[in-house]
């Protein structure tokens, strides 16, 4: 087994209603939202998960947000620059995960077939959330389903939040760490008494296209992972390696 190290790189943060991460639950309870890109340290190639986004884009769309650091600053702490990245695995093509793809001039972008097809022709309701023109000119490698990407790094199709979300499983010294392919926080995975009364083992993202698929994807990640890295949880703000 190849053991890798995951480096969370926090880029910007804001506040959301917790129900955005736990559908039909926790309405009115506030929760942090942090946008990351994640560097996987291991054998070649150099792999990043998600492209990152700017706080200013969130503000332009009506969501209060503040910058933590730029992608360049975050990678610089690891002795890297965007041009060094060989592969960017995009969990899904919403703007907060795909906006800054143009920074990685030498990378190929691994994306699920269903996700790219939908992102290029989204329904008007959720076109607002997709990266749109930020996808132009990116060197996509399109895959269809679960696949090994590199030694110690695989992806699993986890739809529901979007049509082709993919979660990234990484072999680490502490076990299999999974970066979720859907927007969530720790509470999405923690079964509460209220969930038990409803017969739910986990929660589901509040923003979804198919809540049943989204629920099943949360459950799939919970069963695969020894360590769960929810895409927007504030637990990784310090950038400590995993």
C-alpha atoms as one frame of an Amber mdcrd trajectory, in Angstrom:
protein
   0.000   0.000   0.000   1.152   3.510  -0.833   0.651   5.898   2.081   0.006
   9.521   1.146  -0.426  12.716   3.154  -3.315  15.133   2.584  -2.643  18.846
   3.062  -5.842  20.940   3.433  -5.379  24.439   2.007  -8.143  26.744   3.322
  -8.900  29.623   0.942 -11.998  31.468   2.149 -14.769  31.180   4.717 -18.267
  32.316   5.530 -21.383  31.276   7.454 -24.374  29.221   6.347 -27.469  27.694
   7.890 -26.622  24.183   9.104 -29.662  22.865   7.236 -27.655  23.454   4.036
 -25.588  20.424   5.104 -28.333  18.433   6.898 -31.488  18.428   4.781 -34.683
  19.111   6.786 -32.707  19.380  10.041 -31.029  22.163  12.067 -32.939  25.022
  10.437 -31.785  28.314  11.948 -28.561  26.926  13.420 -25.491  28.621  11.990
 -22.510  26.695  10.622 -19.145  27.674   9.218 -18.400  27.175   5.546 -14.756
  26.863   4.496 -13.588  26.432   0.902 -10.473  24.321   0.450  -8.212  22.855
  -2.109  -6.434  19.693  -0.968  -2.887  18.696  -1.932  -2.086  14.978  -1.903
   1.569  14.386  -1.089   2.779  11.025  -2.320   4.415   9.451  -5.334   4.293
  11.324  -8.616   2.126  12.775 -10.082   1.391  15.888  -8.005  -2.334  15.809
  -7.285  -4.723  18.492  -6.089  -8.372  17.931  -5.201 -10.589  20.833  -6.301
  -9.463  24.109  -7.833 -10.529  26.546  -5.136 -12.538  29.768  -5.248 -12.328
  33.422  -4.261 -14.197  35.091  -1.414 -15.088  37.929  -3.784 -17.079  35.530
  -5.999 -19.186  34.447  -3.021 -19.797  38.086  -2.116 -20.782  38.903  -5.704
 -23.414  36.143  -5.486 -24.789  37.490  -2.231 -22.986  35.276   0.290 -20.818
  37.036   2.899 -17.308  35.601   2.756 -13.756  36.535   3.674 -10.453  35.449
   2.177  -8.056  33.324   4.202  -5.295  33.049   1.611  -4.782  32.728  -2.131
  -4.065  29.426  -3.857  -0.548  30.676  -4.603   0.091  31.468  -0.931  -1.289
  28.124   0.230   0.776  26.092  -2.219   3.861  28.169  -1.499   3.786  26.910
   2.099   4.270  23.428   0.652   7.064  24.514  -1.688   4.783  24.406  -4.720
   3.177  26.697  -7.273   0.075  26.099  -9.411   2.142  25.250 -12.504   3.660
  22.286 -10.609   0.334  20.462 -10.339  -0.069  17.519 -12.729  -3.617  16.403
 -11.887  -6.623  18.189 -10.427  -9.424  15.870  -9.344 -12.616  17.928  -9.307
 -15.185  16.611  -6.844 -17.965  18.419  -8.709 -18.229  21.430 -10.971 -19.951
  23.979  -8.764 -18.066  27.258  -8.802 -16.659  26.923  -5.287 -14.801  23.797
  -6.408 -13.970  24.599 -10.023 -13.666  28.375 -10.347  -9.852  28.630 -10.341
  -8.965  25.853 -12.775  -7.198  28.300 -15.084  -4.389  28.680 -12.509  -3.105
  25.146 -13.123  -1.576  25.574 -16.543   0.003  22.114 -16.790  -2.703  20.007
 -15.156  -5.266  17.618 -16.505  -8.638  17.797 -14.760 -10.301  14.523 -13.839
 -14.079  14.765 -13.835 -16.991  12.365 -14.056 -18.765  12.105 -17.418 -22.226
  12.857 -15.992 -20.900  15.876 -14.120 -19.237  17.509 -17.113 -22.168  16.854
 -19.435 -24.559  18.471 -16.991 -22.259  21.383 -16.128 -22.028  22.353 -19.791
 -25.843  22.428 -20.120 -27.301  22.914 -16.625 -30.951  23.443 -15.820 -31.698
  27.154 -15.299 -32.426  26.567 -11.599 -28.890  25.515 -10.731 -26.875  27.113
 -13.513 -26.229  29.773 -10.852 -24.122  27.287  -8.864 -21.973  25.975 -11.715
 -18.585  27.297 -12.803 -19.785  28.163 -16.323 -17.154  29.910 -18.434 -14.450
  29.119 -15.865 -14.400  25.627 -17.405 -13.396  26.896 -20.849 -10.032  25.627
 -22.069  -9.400  23.150 -19.252  -7.750  19.860 -20.190 -10.411  17.415 -18.997
  -9.894  13.692 -18.581 -13.399  12.288 -18.409 -14.051   9.100 -16.435 -17.231
   7.144 -15.769 -17.544   5.628 -12.309 -15.116   4.407  -9.673 -11.483   4.454
 -10.781  -7.903   4.328  -9.476  -6.115   7.581 -10.300  -2.609   6.996  -8.912
  -0.930   4.789  -6.288  -2.912   5.282  -3.096  -5.537   7.539  -4.718  -8.941
   6.442  -6.080 -12.295   8.059  -6.808 -15.799   6.830  -6.082 -18.906   8.080
  -7.856 -21.111   9.757  -5.220 -24.017  11.512  -6.963 -27.076  13.240  -5.577
 -25.727  16.643  -4.598 -24.838  16.895  -8.294 -25.252  14.326 -11.093 -21.609
  13.209 -11.117 -19.980  14.072  -7.820 -16.926  11.981  -7.003 -15.313  11.382
  -3.625 -11.550  10.933  -3.387 -10.150   8.078  -1.293  -6.537   8.409  -0.179
  -4.463   5.767   1.602  -2.764   7.338   4.627  -0.863   5.951   7.606  -4.078
   6.388   9.643  -6.243   4.500   7.152  -8.419   5.411   4.170  -9.233   9.117
   4.193 -12.091  10.222   1.944 -12.541  13.788   0.690 -16.258  13.969   0.024
 -17.605  14.594  -3.461 -20.527  16.649  -2.136 -20.877  19.757   0.028 -21.197
  18.817   3.680 -19.786  19.206   7.196 -19.168  16.722  10.019 -22.782  16.937
  11.194 -23.916  15.416   7.884 -22.413  12.106   9.037 -23.303  12.101  12.750
 -26.520  10.258  13.581 -28.517  12.283  16.090 -31.556  11.217  18.121 -33.720
  13.176  15.704 -32.237  11.222  12.790 -32.856   7.939  14.622 -36.520   8.839
  15.152 -36.825   9.432  11.412 -34.998   6.196  10.564 -32.013   8.023   9.056
 -28.469   6.758   9.632 -26.906   9.934   8.185 -27.973  13.314   6.861 -28.004
  14.569   3.291 -26.829  17.810   1.667 -29.570  20.425   1.727 -28.664  21.451
  -1.819 -29.205  18.411  -4.020 -30.659  17.145  -7.268 -31.788  13.807  -5.854
 -32.029  13.562  -2.079 -32.183   9.751  -2.141 -28.980   9.519  -4.174 -27.401
  12.161  -1.946 -28.286  10.210   1.208 -26.929   6.985  -0.289 -23.683   8.755
  -1.235 -23.221  10.059   2.313 -23.773   6.515   3.584 -21.334   5.101   1.006
 -18.577   7.459   2.148 -19.270   6.707   5.817 -18.853   2.988   5.139 -15.731
   3.303   2.952 -13.791   5.794   5.053 -11.663   5.431   8.152 -11.327   9.226
   8.122 -13.951  11.528   6.573 -12.953  14.941   5.214 -16.227  16.848   4.629
 -15.673  19.436   1.899 -16.694  22.510   3.886 -15.984  21.605   7.515 -13.992
  24.108   9.564 -12.003  21.333  11.302  -9.181  21.676   8.771  -8.715  25.451
   9.004  -5.273  25.077  10.596  -4.065  23.202   7.509  -2.628  20.338   9.570
  -1.633  17.364   7.401  -3.778  14.240   7.476
